[in-house]
Amino acid sequence: MNKYQYKVQGVDYDVEIEEVEGNVAKVNVNGVRFDVELKQPINPASTLKKVRVEAPKPVARPVITPEKAPAADKPMAPGTGSAVKAPLPGTITELKVNVGDKVNTGDIVLVLEAMKMQNNIESEFSGTVTSITVKQGETVMEGAVLMTIG
């Protein structure tokens, strides 16, 4: 049994390989069990090289401060506001709002299918939808930004 920790797009995954039989591996990812079909069987007698992977170095970005705060009745710029993120990996099956729509805390903004279950994703914020970064049928990872509400 091998245990690994991965970070994909800023999301941590604990992966445990329980067993490998031929080209099927039984794995647990964050406590969810999967049977994974491998394109080539793993040869347990083979030696694996350890590879050191360095995290990307942060890029310094200049801080830009606005001279004046935007007026309350002006619409927000696209993409500004609070991010609504995917709570788990899945496929977007329905968008319930459009850019410019006003939403309240608890309103259903989209439907995410995960493990053959429909999950209503609710807004954690009140405001106006300033951007939608996904489309119907798209697959998303846990933690992916789905839309912003300002």
C-alpha positions in Angstrom: 0.0 0.0 0.0 1.5 3.3 -1.1 0.4 6.7 0.0 1.0 10.0 -1.9 0.0 13.6 -1.5 -0.7 15.8 -4.5 -1.6 19.4 -5.0 -3.6 20.1 -8.3 -4.6 23.7 -9.0 -4.1 24.6 -5.4 -6.3 21.6 -4.1 -4.6 19.0 -1.9 -5.3 15.3 -2.6 -4.4 12.3 -0.4 -4.0 9.3 -2.7 -3.6 5.7 -1.4 -2.9 2.8 -3.8 -4.4 -0.3 -2.1 -3.5 -2.9 -4.7 -2.6 -3.3 -8.3 -3.8 -6.4 -10.3 -2.7 -6.5 -13.9 -3.9 -3.1 -15.3 -6.4 -2.2 -12.6 -5.4 -0.3 -9.5 -7.6 0.1 -6.5 -7.1 3.6 -5.1 -8.5 5.9 -2.5 -8.5 9.7 -3.3 -9.5 11.8 -0.3 -11.3 8.8 1.2 -13.3 8.0 -2.1 -12.5 4.6 -3.6 -11.8 4.2 -7.3 -10.8 1.4 -9.6 -8.4 2.9 -12.1 -7.6 1.2 -15.4 -4.0 1.6 -16.3 -2.9 1.9 -20.0 0.2 -0.2 -19.1 0.4 -2.6 -16.1 2.8 -1.6 -13.4 5.7 -3.9 -13.0 6.4 -4.1 -9.2 9.9 -5.4 -9.9 10.9 -2.3 -11.8 12.7 0.5 -10.0 11.2 3.9 -10.0 13.4 7.0 -10.1 12.7 9.7 -7.6 12.2 13.0 -9.3 12.3 16.3 -7.4 9.6 18.7 -8.4 9.9 22.3 -7.3 6.8 24.4 -6.8 6.6 27.4 -9.2 8.1 30.5 -7.8 5.7 33.4 -7.1 5.8 36.3 -9.5 5.9 39.8 -7.9 3.0 41.9 -9.2 2.7 45.6 -8.6 0.0 46.7 -6.2 -2.3 49.1 -7.8 -4.6 51.1 -5.6 -7.5 53.0 -7.0 -7.6 56.7 -6.5 -11.3 56.7 -5.7 -13.7 54.0 -4.6 -16.2 53.1 -7.3 -19.7 54.6 -6.9 -22.3 52.3 -5.4 -24.6 52.6 -8.3 -21.9 51.8 -10.9 -21.8 48.1 -12.0 -18.7 46.2 -10.9 -16.1 45.2 -13.4 -16.4 41.7 -14.8 -14.8 39.1 -12.6 -14.6 41.3 -9.5 -16.2 40.2 -6.2 -16.2 37.0 -4.2 -15.6 33.7 -5.8 -18.0 30.8 -5.8 -15.9 27.7 -5.8 -16.6 24.0 -6.6 -16.9 22.1 -3.3 -16.1 18.8 -5.1 -15.0 17.6 -8.5 -17.8 17.1 -11.0 -19.6 18.2 -14.2 -21.7 21.4 -14.6 -25.2 20.3 -15.6 -27.1 23.5 -15.3 -26.4 27.2 -14.9 -29.2 28.9 -13.0 -28.0 32.6 -13.3 -26.5 34.9 -15.9 -23.9 37.7 -15.6 -25.7 40.7 -14.2 -28.3 38.7 -12.2 -28.8 39.7 -8.6 -28.5 36.8 -6.1 -29.0 36.5 -2.4 -27.2 34.2 0.1 -28.6 30.7 -0.3 -29.8 31.1 -3.9 -29.0 28.2 -6.2 -26.6 29.4 -8.8 -25.8 26.2 -10.6 -26.1 22.4 -10.5 -22.9 20.2 -10.3 -23.1 16.5 -10.9 -20.7 14.4 -8.9 -20.7 10.6 -8.6 -24.1 10.5 -10.4 -25.7 12.9 -7.9 -27.0 16.4 -8.6 -25.6 18.9 -6.2 -27.2 22.4 -6.0 -24.5 25.0 -5.5 -25.8 27.9 -3.5 -24.4 31.4 -3.3 -22.6 32.2 -0.1 -22.9 35.9 -0.9 -25.5 38.5 -1.9 -24.8 40.7 -4.8 -24.6 40.7 -8.6 -23.0 38.0 -10.7 -20.0 39.7 -12.3 -18.6 36.7 -14.2 -19.3 33.0 -14.9 -16.1 31.0 -15.6 -17.7 27.7 -16.5 -20.2 26.4 -19.0 -22.8 23.6 -19.1 -21.1 20.2 -19.6 -17.7 21.4 -18.4 -15.8 19.2 -15.9 -14.3 21.0 -12.9 -12.0 20.1 -10.1 -12.6 20.8 -6.4 -11.8 24.4 -5.5 -12.2 25.7 -9.1 -13.7 29.1 -9.4 -17.2 28.8 -10.9 -18.3 32.4 -10.8 -17.8 35.7 -9.0 -20.5 37.7 -7.2 -19.8 41.3 -6.3 
